[in-house]
Amino acid sequence: MGRKVDGVWTDVTATEFLAEVRGAAKVAYTTVMTVADILHRKGWLRREKAGRAWLYEPVRSREEYTAGLMRDALGDSQDRPAALLRFVEAISDEDVEALDAALRAARGEADAGTAPGGRA
């Protein structure tokens, strides 16, 4: 034990997760186990036996989860192009470059790995 965990974004036992959360609040082991079991039943976590303990891991990565939140937020908009424009206007130049590179990679463009000079 004693390894640094990152919530349940990496594989983790309930004991390891409890040790991480205890810094923020007094939480009982049974509470962590109950929440982990609920998340497993809802399909958010996979688990497998590791000795006497359960080893939990996320079904989706943090990036996949974040992308889902973004899709949900965009889906709530009545004017998707306007929502996207407002989003791009509000993000940093570095994020604009990353978004441009991601779009080029998704299209399979050869220069997807090179960042553009800046905002258009």
C-alpha positions as a printed Julia matrix, in Angstrom:
120×3 Matrix{Float64}:
   0.0     0.0     0.0
   1.15    3.59    0.43
   1.0     4.38   -3.28
  -0.52    7.68   -4.42
  -3.92    7.12   -6.0
  -5.93    9.54   -8.1
  -9.51    9.02   -6.93
 -10.95    6.16   -8.89
  -9.37    7.27  -12.17
  -6.8     4.53  -11.61
  -7.23    1.03  -10.24
  -7.65    1.25   -6.5
  -8.79   -0.81   -3.54
 -11.42    0.56   -1.17
  -8.76    0.86    1.54
  -6.47    2.96   -0.7
  -9.36    5.17   -1.76
 -10.44    5.58    1.87
  -6.91    6.68    2.82
  -7.06    9.35    0.12
 -10.52   10.66    1.05
  -9.88   10.67    4.78
  -7.7    13.76    4.38
 -10.79   15.75    3.36
 -13.43   14.29    5.68
 -14.11   11.56    8.22
 -15.44    8.72    6.11
 -16.05    5.16    7.25
 -14.7     2.18    5.3
 -18.24    0.81    4.94
 -19.35    4.1     3.34
 -16.58    3.86    0.74
 -17.48    0.22    0.07
 -21.17    1.1    -0.32
 -20.43    3.92   -2.77
 -17.97    1.75   -4.74
 -20.57   -1.04   -4.92
 -23.24    1.39   -6.15
 -20.86    2.79   -8.79
 -20.04   -0.79   -9.85
 -23.74   -1.7   -10.18
 -24.39    1.47  -12.21
 -21.58    0.56  -14.6
 -19.13    3.32  -13.61
 -16.55    0.96  -12.07
 -15.25   -2.53  -12.88
 -14.01   -4.7   -10.07
 -12.07   -7.9    -9.59
 -10.91   -9.82   -6.56
  -7.36   -9.08   -5.43
  -6.81  -11.45   -2.53
  -9.52  -10.65    0.0
 -10.12   -7.13   -1.33
 -11.91   -5.83   -4.39
  -9.79   -3.9    -6.89
 -11.84   -1.18   -8.59
 -11.06    0.59  -11.84
 -13.02    3.12  -13.89
 -14.96    1.99  -16.94
 -14.09    5.27  -18.68
 -10.96    7.4   -18.44
 -11.05   10.89  -16.99
 -10.76   12.22  -20.56
 -13.69   10.12  -21.78
 -15.76   11.28  -18.8
 -14.9    14.93  -19.48
 -15.76   14.52  -23.19
 -19.14   13.08  -22.17
 -19.84   16.09  -19.96
 -18.96   18.38  -22.85
 -21.27   16.45  -25.21
 -24.09   16.63  -22.65
 -23.63   20.38  -22.19
 -23.55   20.95  -25.94
 -26.64   18.77  -26.35
 -28.55   21.09  -23.99
 -27.94   24.07  -26.28
 -30.62   25.2   -28.71
 -27.97   26.87  -30.89
 -24.97   24.54  -31.05
 -22.84   26.72  -33.38
 -23.31   29.72  -31.06
 -22.46   27.61  -27.99
 -19.29   26.32  -29.68
 -18.31   29.85  -30.69
 -18.76   31.13  -27.12
 -16.71   28.22  -25.83
 -13.83   28.82  -28.26
 -13.87   32.56  -27.52
 -13.48   31.83  -23.8
 -10.61   29.3   -23.87
  -6.88   30.0   -23.86
  -4.76   30.2   -27.0
  -3.1    26.92  -25.95
  -6.49   25.2   -25.71
  -7.49   26.62  -29.12
  -4.31   25.1   -30.57
  -5.01   21.78  -28.85
  -8.59   21.81  -30.16
  -7.36   22.57  -33.68
  -4.83   19.72  -33.47
  -7.53   17.36  -32.15
  -9.86   18.28  -35.03
  -7.09   17.68  -37.57
  -6.26   14.33  -35.93
  -9.93   13.3   -35.98
 -10.03   14.11  -39.7
  -6.86   12.09  -40.25
  -4.89   15.05  -41.55
  -1.15   14.4   -41.84
  -0.05   17.53  -39.98
  -2.26   16.84  -36.93
   0.78   16.75  -34.69
   1.89   20.3   -35.47
   0.29   23.17  -33.62
  -0.9    26.19  -35.58
   0.67   29.6   -35.04
  -2.24   30.89  -32.96
  -5.87   31.88  -33.1
  -7.45   32.41  -36.49
